[in-house]
Amino acid sequence: MSDVGVSKPGISINVSGGSAVLGNVSQGDNNRLDTKQTNRLQAADLDLFYQSIKLLAHERSVSKENYLALKVGVEALAKEPSRVTAIDSLKRLYNQYAWAATPIKALLGALMAL
């Protein structure tokens, strides 16, 4: 019989590239496991996004109100704990703010890579 990789208390699972599917996840000792995905956009992604939309808004003479509305929408999205909900919100922002399509697509790509 072969060793399955558990020799000490605890299990390490490393996934590099691709995807992994775990079934029947359980944890002993009355601990809890949470298998929900969360939205964790990196600060660098958000900073780059804000710089990009600021430049685009200036170049395309976008109203300050429109620019700030998009910024507020993305700030709310960054606080959204659910990745699926965040992706849906970002798609809605993409449709609503066509002038910022390129930075929004970049942010969507970063979110989907999580």
C-alpha positions as CSV (number, residue, x, y, z in Angstrom):
1,M,0.0,0.0,0.0
2,S,1.4,3.4,-0.9
3,D,1.8,6.4,1.3
4,V,-0.8,9.2,0.6
5,G,1.4,11.9,2.0
6,V,0.2,12.3,5.5
7,S,2.9,11.5,8.0
8,K,2.3,14.2,10.6
9,P,-0.8,15.9,11.9
10,G,-2.1,18.1,9.1
11,I,-2.3,18.0,5.4
12,S,-0.7,20.2,2.8
13,I,-2.2,20.6,-0.6
14,N,-0.4,22.6,-3.3
15,V,-2.0,23.4,-6.6
16,S,0.1,25.0,-9.3
17,G,-1.7,26.1,-12.4
18,G,-4.9,24.4,-13.6
19,S,-7.5,23.8,-11.1
20,A,-8.3,21.4,-8.2
21,V,-11.6,19.9,-7.1
22,L,-11.9,18.7,-3.5
23,G,-14.8,16.6,-2.5
24,N,-16.0,15.7,1.0
25,V,-13.8,18.2,2.8
26,S,-13.9,17.6,6.6
27,Q,-11.9,18.8,9.6
28,G,-11.7,17.2,12.9
29,D,-11.3,18.6,16.4
30,N,-14.5,20.8,16.0
31,N,-12.7,23.1,13.6
32,R,-14.6,24.8,10.7
33,L,-13.7,24.8,7.0
34,D,-15.1,27.4,4.7
35,T,-14.9,26.5,1.0
36,K,-16.4,29.7,-0.3
37,Q,-14.4,31.8,-2.7
38,T,-13.7,35.4,-1.7
39,N,-12.9,38.5,-3.6
40,R,-9.4,39.7,-2.7
41,L,-8.4,42.3,-5.2
42,Q,-4.8,43.4,-4.8
43,A,-4.2,47.0,-3.8
44,A,-1.8,47.4,-6.8
45,D,-4.6,46.3,-9.2
46,L,-6.9,48.9,-7.7
47,D,-4.2,51.6,-7.7
48,L,-3.5,50.9,-11.4
49,F,-7.2,51.0,-12.2
50,Y,-7.8,54.3,-10.4
51,Q,-4.8,55.9,-12.2
52,S,-6.1,54.6,-15.6
53,I,-9.6,55.9,-15.2
54,K,-8.3,59.2,-13.9
55,L,-6.2,59.6,-17.1
56,L,-9.0,58.4,-19.4
57,A,-11.6,60.7,-17.8
58,H,-9.3,63.6,-18.4
59,E,-8.5,62.6,-22.0
60,R,-12.2,62.0,-22.9
61,S,-13.6,64.9,-21.0
62,V,-15.7,62.7,-18.8
63,S,-17.7,64.5,-16.1
64,K,-16.4,64.5,-12.6
65,E,-19.7,63.0,-11.4
66,N,-19.4,60.1,-13.9
67,Y,-15.7,59.5,-13.0
68,L,-16.5,59.5,-9.2
69,A,-19.5,57.2,-9.7
70,L,-17.3,54.6,-11.3
71,K,-14.7,55.0,-8.6
72,V,-17.3,54.6,-5.9
73,G,-18.7,51.5,-7.7
74,V,-15.3,49.8,-7.8
75,E,-14.6,50.7,-4.2
76,A,-17.8,49.0,-3.2
77,L,-16.9,46.0,-5.4
78,A,-13.5,45.7,-3.7
79,K,-15.3,45.3,-0.4
80,E,-17.7,42.6,-1.7
81,P,-16.8,39.3,-0.1
82,S,-18.1,37.1,-2.9
83,R,-16.0,36.8,-6.0
84,V,-19.1,35.8,-8.1
85,T,-21.0,38.8,-7.0
86,A,-18.0,41.0,-7.6
87,I,-17.6,39.7,-11.1
88,D,-21.3,40.4,-11.8
89,S,-21.0,43.9,-10.4
90,L,-17.9,44.5,-12.5
91,K,-19.7,43.4,-15.7
92,R,-22.5,45.8,-14.9
93,L,-20.0,48.6,-14.4
94,Y,-18.4,47.6,-17.8
95,N,-21.7,48.0,-19.5
96,Q,-22.5,51.3,-17.7
97,Y,-19.1,53.0,-18.2
98,A,-18.0,52.2,-21.7
99,W,-15.4,55.0,-21.6
100,A,-13.4,53.0,-19.1
101,A,-13.8,49.6,-20.8
102,T,-10.1,48.8,-21.0
103,P,-9.2,49.3,-17.3
104,I,-12.4,47.6,-16.3
105,K,-11.5,44.5,-18.4
106,A,-8.0,44.5,-16.8
107,L,-9.6,44.6,-13.3
108,L,-12.0,41.8,-14.4
109,G,-9.1,39.7,-15.5
110,A,-7.3,40.2,-12.2
111,L,-10.5,39.3,-10.3
112,M,-11.1,36.1,-12.4
113,A,-7.5,35.1,-11.8
114,L,-8.1,34.8,-8.1
